[in-house]
Amino acid sequence: MCSLRTEGTQHGCGHYIITRKVDKRDCMSEYCIYSDYHSEHCPHCPNCKRYYDPDYSETITVRTNAYCTNCEYWYHGAGAKRRR
C-alpha cells in the first residue's frame, strides 16, 4: 500500500496529529486505490486496498503538553469518569 511523508503536532497524550501531507510514496500496485497504477474503472473494486501504510516519515513541527481533541474529551471533558 502507498504511504505518506507528513508533518504534524506531537501532543502530551502521545498522539501525533497530521497537519500537512508532504509527499506520497507510490506502492505501484494495481490493487491500491491511491496508486497511480490503479485503473479508473477497476473491475476488482471494492476489494482494492483503501488505506495507507504507516507514514514512512513523520516530522514533528510542534510539541505541546496539551492533550489532543479526543483525549481532552475522554480525560478532562464530558466523557471523563465522574469523581465522587
Residue pairs with C-beta under 8 A, 6 or more apart in sequence:
1 27
1 29
1 32
1 34
1 49
1 51
1 52
1 53
2 24
2 25
2 26
2 27
2 32
2 34
2 35
2 52
2 53
3 24
3 25
3 27
3 52
3 53
3 54
3 55
3 56
4 18
4 21
4 22
4 23
4 24
4 25
4 52
4 55
4 56
5 21
5 22
5 23
5 24
5 25
5 55
5 56
5 57
5 58
5 59
6 18
6 19
6 20
6 21
6 22
6 55
6 57
6 58
6 59
7 18
7 19
7 20
7 22
7 58
7 59
7 60
7 61
8 16
8 17
8 18
8 19
8 20
8 58
8 59
8 60
8 61
9 16
9 17
9 19
9 60
9 61
9 62
9 63
9 64
10 16
10 60
10 62
10 63
10 64
11 17
11 64
11 66
11 67
11 68
11 71
12 64
12 65
12 66
12 67
13 67
13 68
13 71
13 75
15 68
15 70
15 71
16 58
16 60
17 68
18 55
19 61
19 62
22 59
24 34
25 56
26 34
26 35
26 36
26 37
27 34
27 35
27 53
28 35
28 36
28 37
29 35
29 37
29 38
29 49
30 37
30 38
30 39
30 42
31 38
31 44
31 47
31 48
31 49
32 38
32 48
32 49
33 42
33 45
33 48
33 49
33 50
34 52
38 48
42 48
66 72
67 75
67 76
73 79
74 80
